[in-house]
Amino acid sequence: MMHVQSPSGKRWQGKFLQPFLHFHDAIEHTPIRRAQVRALAVIGALGMPLYYTLWQHVFPQEYESPLLRAVAALLFLPALWPGRFSNTWFSVYLFLGLTFELPFFFTYMFLMNHASPLWVHSLLVALIVLFHFDTRIALLAYLSGTLLACLAFAIAGDPAFLLSGEVLQQLPVHWFTLAVLSVVKVGRNVGAQQKLAGLAAGLGSVAHELRTPLVSVEANVRGLQRGLQRNTALPSDAASLEALARIRFEVRHMHHMIDLFLLSASAVNRKLEANEMVAMHDSVASVLRRYPFTSTAQRDIVKVDVRADFSFHGQSELCVVILLNLLRNALKGIQRAGKGRVRIVIDGARPVPRLLFIDTGCGIAASRLPLIFDRFYSYPAHNGSGIGLALCRQIMQAWHARISCVAREGAYAIFVLEFPQPHTSTRHSRFPSIHRAR
């Protein structure tokens, strides 16, 4: 009999895996984070044998283990190629690697060297490095690694030493350090969120301020149109009516753009977690109805290819935010290039349902492609606030989905949105690399 997992179990697994998936996506899309991880991997892989030589021969310590250091050095190496991991395997590797290399290894060596001053300092540095990762990941690794190290020491060493003053007096120092690090990280996150909220509030205020004069302009244009329609004696009435009709169209276009800005601004401050089933074809159709196309010709360059519709766990309004941002960016790229079309492919027949958002406008330069999901990054510099694609990725991550991009400058840009199956646990969801999605 097949075991069906309860929704509460899925939510718990989602919350458990979310920090690991976010970290993996950050490495994939953020060159600075990827460089940091690789630098740590190189330092760890080279540092293990180097410090073995120092503590064994130059400044001999009571206990050293070439086997443990060799295992730790080997565990650092896969971090040099994080993009080769799927989400699931990266989560497993990250947890096991951090647990063994930092809290387990340094706590065990601290105990086996009977709390020597050198290992007191080394353990504290290891914990500081650990808590520079996501606090949830770090806390889980700290508890697991410390308990396993104490158990291993109890088997291999003197269990009574675990309760000695030399060991116990370190705990308040460690816990105070970890608490301060966590508070500092929370402060940084709150600051970033406040900056986003302020930007969203400013965007909303500007949109509301624009609405008032637009309503006045539209009312006056309607009055002028009615007056001209009643006075048919003037030969210039047809041209005037055409000009006024164009003004009314532009006013309606601005109203739609304001609605889009307000929708994006409200998404910054709302809860992003999935709370309903969303049909992808309905969302795409809604976006095409709501988007303020400047002309029929612009609407005609957008085509939808439905290979197979699919549904996913998300929020319908936030899905509209994502698609509106992608459509707006695609049409801007086509406008800058002076050529191109947009093709939206709904492909739910694959093991991993996905939506492809393809435009053949100006494309994206290879040097800028890794930066497009960074918050506050925009190119050209005056082209928007830089929160659109970052918000799209944040929403997708909250749904345990992925957004990635393949592009070539002057040719095309393909945004790939991949969604877990609605009846598949997040734990078993496996998203192929963007390089395999071409």
N, C-alpha and C positions, 0 to 999 in steps of 0.2 A: 504493500500500500504506500502510495507516494505521500510524503510528509509535506503539508502546505504550511508555510511559515506565516505566522500572524502578522498583521500590520504593525503592531507594537514592536515585534521582533525586528522587522525590517527597519523601522525608525531607529531602534537602538543601534543596529549594525551601521546604519547610515551615519549617525552621530559619531560612532567609534571610528569609522574609516574616513570621515570627512577631512580631518586635518592632514592625514597622509595623502589623500587625493589632491588637496589644495597645494601641498608642498611640491608634489610631482608636477602639477600644472605650472606652478610658479617657476620651477627649474626649466620646463620646456619653453616657456614664453618670455622669461626674463634673463637676458644674457649676464647681468651682474650676479644674479643668484646662482646661475649655472657655473660661472667662473669661481664664485666663492666655494661652492660644493667641491669643485675639482681641486681647488687650492687646498682645502682641508684634507681631501683624499691623498694628495701628494705629500703633504706634511705628515699625515698619519702613517702612510706606507713607508716613508723614509725615516720618520722619527722612531718607530718601534725598534728597528735594528740598531740605529744610532745610539739611542738611550740604553739599549742592552749593553753595548760596548762601554758606555760611560759608567753605568752602575755596576757592571761586572768587573771591569779592569781598571778604569781610571779612578773612580770613587766607589770602591766595593761596598755593596749593601749586604744585609743579612740574607736576603732571598732574591733570586731572579729565576725567571722561567723562559727559556728560549722557545718552548713550544707555544705558550700563551702569546708571546710576542709575534711569533710567526703567523698564528691564526689571526690575530688582530690586524697585522699588516696585510694579509690576503683579503680580509673583509673590507679594507679600505678601497681596494682596487676597482670593484664594480662601480663605485661612485664616480669614476672618471667617465663613464658612458651611461648617464642616467636616462637618456632618450631611448635606450634599447629595452627598457623595462615596460611591461604593461602596468596599469594601475595596481592590479592585485599583487603582482610580484614585487613591485617597488615598495608597496606598503609592508610586505613581509620582510624584505631586505632592510628597509629603513629601521623598522622596529628591532629586528635581531641585531643589526649592525650597531646601532646606537647603544642598545642594552649591553652588548658584550664589550664594545670598545671603550666605553666611558664608565658607567657605574660599576659594572661587574669587574672589569679588569683592574681598575684603580682601587676599588674597595678591597678586592682580594689581595692585591699587592700591599696595600696599607696594613691589612691584618697580618699577612705573612711576615711583614717587616716590623711587626709589633709597634705600630704607630710611631715610626721614626719621624723626626721633623721633616725630612725630605719628602716622605710619602704623605704626610699631613698636608703639605702645600700642594703636592701633585694632585691629590684627590680633590681638593677645593677648586683648583684650576679646571679639572675635568668636569666637575659639576657646573661651573660657570659656563663652560663651552656648551654643555648639554642643554642648559636652559636658555640658550640663544635660539634654539629651535622652538617650534610651537609648544606652548606650555603644556597642553594635553599630552602630546607625544613625549615630551621630556619627563613629565611626572610619571607616566606609565613606565617608561624605560628606567627611571630612577628607582621606583619601588621594586620592579622586577629584578633589575640588575643587583641592587643592594641585597635583597633577600637571597638570591642565588649565590652571591659571593659569601654571605654569612653562612649559608648551608654548606658550601664547598669548604670553607675554612673550618667549620665544626667537624667535618669528616677528616680533613687532612691535617688540621692543627690542634690547637688547644681551645675547646669550646668555652671554657671559663673566661678566657681573655675577652670574649665578646661583651661581657658585662663589667669589664674593668673600667676604672675612671678614665684611663687614657683613651678608650674608645668612646665612651658615653659623653665625655666633655666636648667631643667634636660635633655632636648632633645639634646643639643650640646654634653653633657657629654656621653649620651648613644650612639649617632651616632659615635662619635670619637672612643669609646671603640669597637663598632661593626666593624668599618672600620679597626682598628688595628688587631682585631681577624681574620677578613677575609683575610687580607694581609698576616698574619703569616701562615694561613692555605694554602693559595695559594703558598707561598714560600716552605712549606713542600712538597706539591704535585709536584711542579716544580722540587725540588731536587730529589724526587723519580723517576720522569720521566727522568731526566737527567742521573741518575744512570742506568736506563734501556736502554736509548739511548746509553750511553757509553759502556754498556755490549754488546749491539747489534752491535755497530760499531767494538768493539774488536773481536767479534765472526766473523763478516764479513771479517775483515782484516786477521785473522788467516786462514779462509777458502780460501781466495784469495791466501795467501802465500803458502798454501798447494797445490793449483792447479798447480803452475808452475813446481815443481819437479815431480809431478805425470805425467804431460804431457811428460816430458823428459823421465821418466821411461818407460812409455807406448811406446814411439817412439823407444827406444832402444830395448825393448822386441820384438816389431814387426820386427825390423831389424834382431835380433838374430833368430827369428822363420823362417824368409825367408832364412837366411843363412843355418840353419840346415835342412830345407826342401830340399834345393838344394844338400846338402852333405849327401847322404844316405849310405855312406860306414861305418860310425861309428855305433857300436852296441848300444851305449847309446843314440842315437837320440830320441827314443820313450820316454824315461824317461825325457830327457831334454825338449822335446816338451810339455809333460804333465806339467812339473814344470813351464815352461814359460806361458802355458795357464792358470795355476792357478794364476800366478802373474798378468796377464792381467785381470782376473776376479776380483782380489782384488783391482786393480787400478780402474776398473769400479765401484766397490762397493764404494770406497772412493769418486769418482766423484759424485755418487748419494747422499752420506752422506753430501758432501759439498753443493749440491743443497738444501738439506733439511735444513741445518744450515742457508744458505743464505735466504731461504724462511721464516724461523722463525724470523731471524733478521730483515728482511724488514717489517714483520707484526707488530713489536713493534712500528714503527714510522709512520704507515699509519692510515688513518681514518678507523674505524671499523664498522661504521653504515651500515646497509643493503642497498644495491642499486640494487639488481637483484633477480630474482627467481632462486633458486638452487634445482635441483633434487637430492635427497639423494642417490639413487642407482648409478647415474652417478658419484657422488663424491666418493663413496666407490670404484667403479671400477677404477677410476682414481688413487686413492691412492694405490690400489693393483698393478697397472701397474708401478707406479713410485717408490714404496718402494724398496730399495736395499736388497732384501733377500739374505742371504749368500749361500743358496742352494735350490734345488728343495724340499728337505725334509722340510725345514723351511717354504717354501711357502705352502706346503700341509697341515700344521697344522692350517692354517687360513681358516675358512669356513664362507660363507655368507648365511644367511637365510632371504629371502625376503618374508615377510608375506603380505605386501602391501607397494608399493613405495609411497612417498609423496614429495611435494615441499614446500619450505619455503623461506621467505625473508632473504637474507644473502649476502655473497660474496663467489663465488666458490673457489677462491684461499685461502681465510681464512678458509673455511670449510676443504680444503685439509690440511692446517696447523694443525687444531684441530685433524683430523683423523690420520695424520702422527705421531703426538705426542702420541696419545693413542696407536697406533699400536707399535710404538717404545718402549714405556713403557711396554706394554704387553709382547713383545718378550724378553725384558731384564728380566722381572720377570720369564718367563719360563726358560730362560737360567740359572738364579741363582738357581731356584728350581730343574733343571734337569728333569722337566716333565711338561706336560700341553698342552693345545690347546687354540686357539682363535676362538671365535664365534661372528660374527657381525650380529645382528638382526635388520632389518629394519621393523618397525611396524607402518605403517601409517593409519591403520584401526581404531585406538583408537581415542576417543574424543580429546586427546592431543597426536599428532603424536610424536613418539620417536624412538631413535636408542639406542640399547643396545650393549655395547662393553664388552664382557665377556672373561676373561682369567682364566684358572685354574692352574696358576703358583704358585708363592710364596705367593700371597695374600698381605694383608696390616694389620699390627697390629692395634688393636682397639685404642691404645694410640696415634698412628701416623695418623690415618684416618682423624681426624679433621684438621690436619696441611697440608695436601697434596696440597691444593689450595693456600697456603700462598706463596707470592712472595719470591724468593731466598731460599725456603726450599727444600732440596733434601735429600733423604735417599736411600742407604747409602750416607754419607756426600760427597764422591767424585763422586757421580752418577749424573753428569750434573750440569747445572747452577741454577736450581730451578726456571726457568721462564716459563717452558713449560705448566704445568697445570694452573698456574696463568694466563698466556696469554689465554689459552683456555676458562677459566671462564670469563675473560674480554671481549673476542670476543662474547661469548654467551650472556652476559648481554647486550652488544650493540645491539643485535638482539632481545632483550626481551625474550630470551630463557633461559633454565636452564641446568646446568650440575651438577650432584651429583654422589656419589659413595657409594656402599655397598660392604663390603669386610670381609673376615675372613682370619686370618693369616695362611699361609700354605695350603690354600684351593682354594680361588677364589677372584677375584675382578670384580665388575660389575659397569661400568660407564654408567649412564643413561643420555641421552641428550634429553630434551623435548623442543618442538617447538610450538609456537602459530600457530593456523590455519591461512593460508594466508588471508582469507576473514573475520577474526574475529578481532575486535578491541582489542588492548592491554588491554584496560580497563576491558574487559570481559574475558580475558584469565585467566584461573585458573590452576595452576600447582599443582598436588598432591604432598604431602610430599614424600621424598625418602623412608620413612618407609612404605608407602603404595604401593611403586613401586616394591617391591621385587617379 
